[in-house]
Amino acid sequence: MLERLNQALDHLEASLDGEVDMAEVARIAAVSEYHFRRLFSALAGMPLPVYVRRRRMTLAGAEVLAGELTLLDVAVRYGYGSAEAFARAFRSLHGIGPGEARRTGAVLTAQPRMSFRVVVEGSTAMRYRIVEKAAFRIVGRKARVPLVRDGVNTAAEAHVESLDERTVVRMKELAHREPAGQEPAGILSAAVYLTGGREEGADADYWIGVVTGPGAAVEELDALDVPAGTWAVFDNHGPYPSALQELWRDVFTQWFPSNLYTTRPGPELLLTRPVETGAETDSQLWIPVERDGTGAGI
C-alpha cells in the first residue's frame, strides 16, 4: 500500500506545472479518490489541496527568484489565470508577494516533497471486528467542532457539558426502547467530517446521542440517518483521551495500509465511558469501511 501511495505522489509531483488529475492519482494508489484524500490528510496532517498548493508555490518561488520568466509566465505555468490570484497564493506560503520577493531576493518558505514510509514503533496489536449493520438513526444533539489530534478537545467538552438533564434522560429512554443486542448501545459520540479531511482543525459535526431504529421519533432532539453498511469496530483500553487519539492515528496510518478495506462516507462513532483526563477507560471506535474494490491486496 505504501509503495502505491508513493507512486501516486510521484505522479502528482510530475503534474504540478499542469492540471492535477486527482482521479488518476487515486487510481495509481489503487483506492477511491475519497479514501485517498482522507488517508492523505490523516498521514500528512494537511488536506491534499493544501499540499498541492504549497508544493506549487515552493516550485514557483524558486522560479520567481531565478528571474528567467516573467511573473505572469510563472503564474500561468502553475495554474493561475491572473497575477492577482497567483500573488495571493504565493503570499499565503511565503508571507511576501512575488514581485517584492524578486526585487529583494527574499528568504522564502519551502514545502518539502512528501513520501510515506513504514516506521516500526512497538508492534502493538489492534483488536478489531467487521460488522455489517442495517440502516439506523442517531438521535441526540450536535455542534460544530474542530478536530484535535492531541490533548483535550475543549469545543467537544463544552458541547457535552451543555446537555441538560432532560436531554440526557430522553436519549436514555430512546436507547432502552431498542431491541437487545443493538450496537453500539448507550450514549455515544459521532463525528461527521465536513471536508472529508483528517487534518488538525478540520471541521466536524459532533453528535452526542444514541443509536435507534431508522424510524424513531426525534421530537425535540436532532437526528442523523445512517444507511446500511460495513463498519470496522476497534476495542481500546487506556488513558483518556490520549489512548483514543493514538488509536485513531494507528487506524489510519497502520490498519488501513495493511488491510483490504478503505473508508467510505459516514459518521465515525465512539462509545466510551467518561472519566477524568488521564484515567483509564474502555472504548469502542466504529469506522465506516468498504472492501477495497481493486482486488490488488495491500
C-alpha positions as CSV (number, residue, x, y, z in Angstrom):
1,M,0.0,0.0,0.0
2,L,2.8,2.5,0.9
3,E,4.5,1.8,-2.4
4,R,1.3,2.6,-4.3
5,L,0.8,5.8,-2.3
6,N,4.3,6.9,-3.1
7,Q,3.8,6.1,-6.8
8,A,0.7,8.3,-6.7
9,L,2.7,11.1,-5.1
10,D,5.3,10.8,-7.8
11,H,2.6,11.3,-10.4
12,L,1.2,14.2,-8.5
13,E,4.6,15.8,-8.3
14,A,5.1,15.4,-12.1
15,S,1.8,17.2,-12.7
16,L,2.4,20.3,-10.5
17,D,3.1,22.5,-13.6
18,G,-0.2,21.5,-15.2
19,E,-3.7,20.2,-14.1
20,V,-3.5,17.6,-11.4
21,D,-6.0,14.8,-12.2
22,M,-6.9,13.6,-8.6
23,A,-8.9,10.7,-10.0
24,E,-5.8,9.4,-11.8
25,V,-3.6,10.0,-8.7
26,A,-6.1,7.9,-6.7
27,R,-6.2,5.2,-9.4
28,I,-2.4,4.8,-9.2
29,A,-2.8,4.4,-5.4
30,A,-5.4,1.7,-6.2
31,V,-8.1,3.3,-3.9
32,S,-11.0,5.6,-4.4
33,E,-10.4,9.4,-4.6
34,Y,-12.5,9.8,-1.5
35,H,-10.3,7.4,0.5
36,F,-7.1,8.8,-0.9
37,R,-8.0,12.3,0.2
38,R,-8.9,11.1,3.7
39,L,-5.9,8.8,4.1
40,F,-3.5,11.6,2.8
41,S,-4.8,14.1,5.3
42,A,-4.5,11.6,8.2
43,L,-1.0,10.7,7.2
44,A,0.3,14.1,6.3
45,G,-1.6,16.3,8.7
46,M,-2.9,18.6,6.0
47,P,-5.6,18.5,3.3
48,L,-4.4,17.3,-0.1
49,P,-5.3,20.5,-1.9
50,V,-3.2,22.5,0.6
51,Y,-0.2,20.2,0.0
52,V,-0.6,20.7,-3.8
53,R,-0.8,24.5,-3.4
54,R,2.2,24.6,-1.1
55,R,4.3,22.4,-3.4
56,R,3.4,24.6,-6.4
57,M,4.3,27.7,-4.5
58,T,7.6,26.1,-3.5
59,L,8.5,25.5,-7.1
60,A,7.1,28.8,-8.2
61,G,9.2,30.6,-5.5
62,A,12.4,29.1,-7.0
63,E,11.4,30.4,-10.5
64,V,10.5,33.8,-9.2
65,L,13.9,34.2,-7.6
66,A,15.7,32.8,-10.7
67,G,14.2,35.7,-12.7
68,E,14.2,33.8,-16.1
69,L,10.4,34.0,-16.6
70,T,8.0,36.9,-16.1
71,L,5.8,36.7,-13.1
72,L,2.8,36.2,-15.3
73,D,4.5,33.3,-17.1
74,V,5.3,31.7,-13.7
75,A,1.7,32.2,-12.6
76,V,0.3,30.5,-15.7
77,R,2.8,27.7,-15.5
78,Y,1.4,26.8,-12.1
79,G,-2.2,27.0,-12.9
80,Y,-3.1,30.6,-12.1
81,G,-5.0,32.7,-14.7
82,S,-4.3,36.0,-13.1
83,A,-1.4,37.7,-11.4
84,E,-3.6,38.6,-8.5
85,A,-4.6,35.0,-7.8
86,F,-1.0,33.9,-8.1
87,A,0.1,36.7,-5.7
88,R,-2.4,35.7,-3.1
89,A,-1.4,32.0,-3.2
90,F,2.3,33.0,-3.2
91,R,1.9,35.2,-0.2
92,S,-0.1,32.6,1.7
93,L,3.1,30.4,1.8
94,H,5.9,32.8,1.7
95,G,4.5,35.8,3.5
96,I,5.6,38.2,0.7
97,G,4.4,38.9,-2.8
98,P,6.2,37.5,-5.8
99,G,7.2,41.0,-7.1
100,E,8.7,42.0,-3.8
101,A,10.4,38.7,-3.4
102,R,12.1,39.1,-6.8
103,R,13.2,42.6,-6.2
104,T,14.6,42.0,-2.7
105,G,15.8,38.4,-3.1
106,A,13.7,37.5,0.0
107,V,14.0,34.4,2.1
108,L,11.2,32.1,1.1
109,T,9.4,29.1,2.7
110,A,9.6,25.6,1.2
111,Q,7.1,22.7,1.4
112,P,9.3,19.6,1.2
113,R,8.1,16.8,-1.2
114,M,6.4,14.1,0.8
115,S,6.8,10.4,0.8
116,F,5.5,7.7,3.1
117,R,7.5,5.0,4.8
118,V,6.9,2.4,7.5
119,V,8.3,3.2,11.0
120,V,8.1,0.3,13.5
121,E,7.4,1.7,16.9
122,G,6.3,-1.2,19.1
123,S,4.2,-3.7,17.2
124,T,1.1,-3.0,19.3
125,A,-1.7,-5.4,18.3
126,M,-5.0,-3.8,17.3
127,R,-8.2,-5.6,18.2
128,Y,-11.0,-5.2,15.7
129,R,-14.0,-6.9,14.1
130,I,-16.0,-6.2,11.0
131,V,-19.8,-5.6,11.4
132,E,-22.5,-5.5,8.8
133,K,-25.1,-3.1,10.2
134,A,-28.6,-2.2,8.9
135,A,-29.7,1.4,8.5
136,F,-30.1,3.2,11.8
137,R,-30.7,6.7,13.2
138,I,-28.6,8.7,15.7
139,V,-30.8,10.8,17.9
140,G,-29.3,13.5,20.1
141,R,-27.6,16.9,19.9
142,K,-25.0,18.1,17.5
143,A,-22.5,21.0,17.5
144,R,-19.7,22.2,15.1
145,V,-16.2,21.5,16.5
146,P,-12.7,21.3,15.1
147,L,-10.6,18.1,15.0
148,V,-7.9,18.0,17.8
149,R,-5.2,15.3,17.3
150,D,-3.6,15.6,20.7
151,G,-5.0,16.6,24.1
152,V,-8.4,17.7,25.2
153,N,-10.9,19.0,22.6
154,T,-12.4,21.9,24.6
155,A,-15.1,22.5,22.0
156,A,-16.3,18.9,22.2
157,E,-16.2,19.0,26.0
158,A,-18.2,22.2,26.0
159,H,-20.9,20.6,23.9
160,V,-21.1,17.6,26.3
161,E,-21.4,19.9,29.3
162,S,-24.1,21.9,27.6
163,L,-26.5,19.0,27.6
164,D,-29.2,19.4,30.2
165,E,-30.5,16.5,32.3
166,R,-33.8,16.4,30.4
167,T,-32.0,15.8,27.1
168,V,-29.8,13.0,28.6
169,V,-32.8,11.3,30.2
170,R,-34.7,11.4,26.9
171,M,-31.8,9.9,25.0
172,K,-31.5,7.1,27.6
173,E,-35.2,6.4,27.2
174,L,-34.9,6.1,23.4
175,A,-31.9,3.7,23.9
176,H,-33.8,1.5,26.3
177,R,-36.6,1.1,23.7
178,E,-34.3,-0.6,21.2
179,P,-34.1,-4.4,21.0
180,A,-31.5,-6.2,23.0
181,G,-28.2,-6.5,21.0
182,Q,-28.5,-3.2,19.2
183,E,-24.9,-1.9,18.7
184,P,-23.4,0.4,19.7
185,A,-25.6,0.6,22.8
186,G,-25.8,3.6,25.2
187,I,-24.9,7.2,24.8
188,L,-22.1,7.7,22.2
189,S,-20.5,10.4,20.2
190,A,-20.4,10.6,16.4
191,A,-18.3,12.8,14.1
192,V,-19.2,13.7,10.6
193,Y,-16.2,15.5,8.9
194,L,-17.5,18.2,6.6
195,T,-14.4,18.4,4.3
196,G,-13.5,14.7,4.3
197,G,-10.1,15.6,5.7
198,R,-8.5,14.4,8.9
199,E,-6.1,17.3,9.4
200,E,-5.8,19.3,12.7
201,G,-8.6,21.8,12.9
202,A,-10.9,20.1,10.3
203,D,-14.5,21.0,11.0
204,A,-16.9,18.2,12.0
205,D,-20.5,17.9,13.1
206,Y,-20.1,16.4,16.6
207,W,-23.1,14.4,17.9
208,I,-23.9,13.2,21.4
209,G,-26.7,10.7,21.1
210,V,-27.9,7.2,20.9
211,V,-28.5,4.6,18.1
212,T,-32.1,3.9,17.3
213,G,-34.1,2.3,14.6
214,P,-34.4,4.2,11.3
215,G,-38.0,5.4,12.1
216,A,-37.5,6.5,15.7
217,A,-39.4,9.7,16.6
218,V,-37.0,12.5,17.5
219,E,-39.4,15.1,19.0
220,E,-37.2,17.9,20.4
221,L,-33.9,16.2,19.5
222,D,-31.7,16.2,16.3
223,A,-31.5,13.2,14.1
224,L,-28.9,11.8,11.7
225,D,-30.0,8.9,9.4
226,V,-27.2,6.5,8.6
227,P,-27.6,4.0,5.7
228,A,-26.8,0.3,6.0
229,G,-23.1,-0.6,5.5
230,T,-19.9,-2.2,6.8
231,W,-18.1,-1.0,9.9
232,A,-14.7,-1.7,11.4
233,V,-15.0,-1.8,15.2
234,F,-11.9,-1.3,17.3
235,D,-11.7,-2.0,21.0
236,N,-9.5,0.2,23.1
237,H,-8.4,0.5,26.7
238,G,-6.1,3.2,28.1
239,P,-5.8,6.8,29.5
240,Y,-8.4,9.2,28.2
241,P,-8.2,10.9,25.7
242,S,-4.6,10.1,24.6
243,A,-5.2,6.3,24.1
244,L,-8.2,7.1,21.8
245,Q,-6.2,9.7,19.8
246,E,-3.4,7.2,19.4
247,L,-5.9,4.5,18.3
248,W,-7.4,6.9,15.7
249,R,-3.9,7.7,14.4
250,D,-3.0,4.0,14.2
251,V,-6.2,3.0,12.4
252,F,-5.3,5.4,9.5
253,T,-1.5,5.0,9.5
254,Q,-1.2,1.3,10.2
255,W,-4.5,-0.6,9.9
256,F,-5.8,0.8,6.6
257,P,-2.5,0.5,4.7
258,S,-2.3,-3.2,5.7
259,N,-5.9,-4.4,5.3
260,L,-8.3,-4.9,2.4
261,Y,-10.6,-2.1,3.4
262,T,-11.0,1.6,2.5
263,T,-13.0,4.3,4.2
264,R,-16.5,5.3,2.9
265,P,-18.7,8.2,3.7
266,G,-20.4,8.1,7.1
267,P,-20.0,9.2,10.7
268,E,-17.2,7.8,12.9
269,L,-18.8,6.5,16.2
270,L,-17.2,6.5,19.6
271,L,-18.6,4.6,22.6
272,T,-16.7,5.4,25.8
273,R,-17.2,5.7,29.5
274,P,-16.5,9.3,30.5
275,V,-13.6,9.7,33.0
276,E,-11.3,12.3,34.2
277,T,-8.4,13.3,31.9
278,G,-5.7,10.7,32.2
279,A,-7.8,8.0,33.8
280,E,-8.1,4.5,32.2
281,T,-11.3,3.7,30.3
282,D,-12.7,1.2,27.8
283,S,-13.8,2.5,24.4
284,Q,-15.1,1.3,21.0
285,L,-14.3,3.2,17.8
286,W,-16.6,2.5,14.8
287,I,-15.2,3.5,11.3
288,P,-17.4,3.1,8.2
289,V,-15.5,1.0,5.6
290,E,-15.9,-1.0,2.4
291,R,-13.8,-3.7,0.8
292,D,-11.0,-2.5,-1.5
293,G,-12.6,-2.8,-4.9
294,T,-9.2,-3.1,-6.7
295,G,-8.6,-6.7,-5.8
296,A,-5.0,-5.8,-5.6
297,G,-4.4,-6.6,-2.0
298,I,-2.4,-4.4,0.4
